[in-house]
Amino acid sequence: MQPSRLFTFALLLLPALPALADSLGLAAGASYWYYDLSGTARYRSSNPADDINLRNDLGYGSDQVTSVFVRLEQPVPMVPNIRLAVTDLDSSANGRLSRSVSYGGRVFSASEAVASHIRLNQADVTLYYSPLDNWVDLDLGIDAKRVELDVDLDGSLSGHQSAHVQGWVPMLYAGVGADLPLTGLSLGLDGAWIGYQGSRFYDYRAEVRYRTPWRVGVQAGYRAIRLDLNDFDGASSNLEFSGPYAGLHLAF
């Protein structure tokens, strides 16, 4: 089952679960993320001179996307809680190269106009335990992140070249939160990280949440995704997607 279909299936099941709310903690939500793109990308080249700058060479700036999640917390000892999340980033831009570069074996010329398309589709399956769960929360676990990254270039002279990276990435996960008494407000910081053979990947969020008496809540914060690849499937990059977000959630 594709990650997006798995998530949709979980959402369809959600209306049937309120009857279990006395023993289970259920939540689902969506956030609108306004992010900036920055960094460099290189494909099938060991020469740092072939690094393509997303802003200066390709013309990227800011974009926006909606991300969604479902979370299930249960009281059974030794059984982990689970969080499913999907974020599909999709951005296009037009730029002009400042120098000649080799990308995937194809040479793009200096001053050539280039149209590009970047897609980073990721689905997270996070399994975690909560050794602290009162007005201060502590979550520890692992995050299995399904990543698909495509960076396509279309040169006005050189033609089309595409880079594609995909796979499951196991990451360490940690989160901490605190309720502000008598306010309905809470603060939270969580994220996942892994480093391996010169490659590094992290995804973190810092947010403020407010929960109303009617199970509906709002959240706002800052999120950053960093993807440093060192000749991973032929790709080398230090891409970053970062910026503020705001959204709604429903908790049982």
Secondary structure, DSSP 8 states (H G I E B T S, - for coil): --HHHHHHHHHHHGGG-GGGTTT-EEEEEEEEEEEEEE-EEEES---GGG-EETTTTT---EEEEEEEEEEEE---TT--EEEEEEEEEEEEEEEE-SS-EEETTEEE-TT-EEEEEEEEEEEEEEEEEEEEESSEEEEEEEEEEEEEEEEEEEETTTEEEEEEEEEEEEEEEEEEEEEETTTTEEEEEEEEEEEETTEEEEEEEEEEEEE-TTSEEEEEEEEEEEEEEEEETTEEEEEEEEEEEEEEEEE-
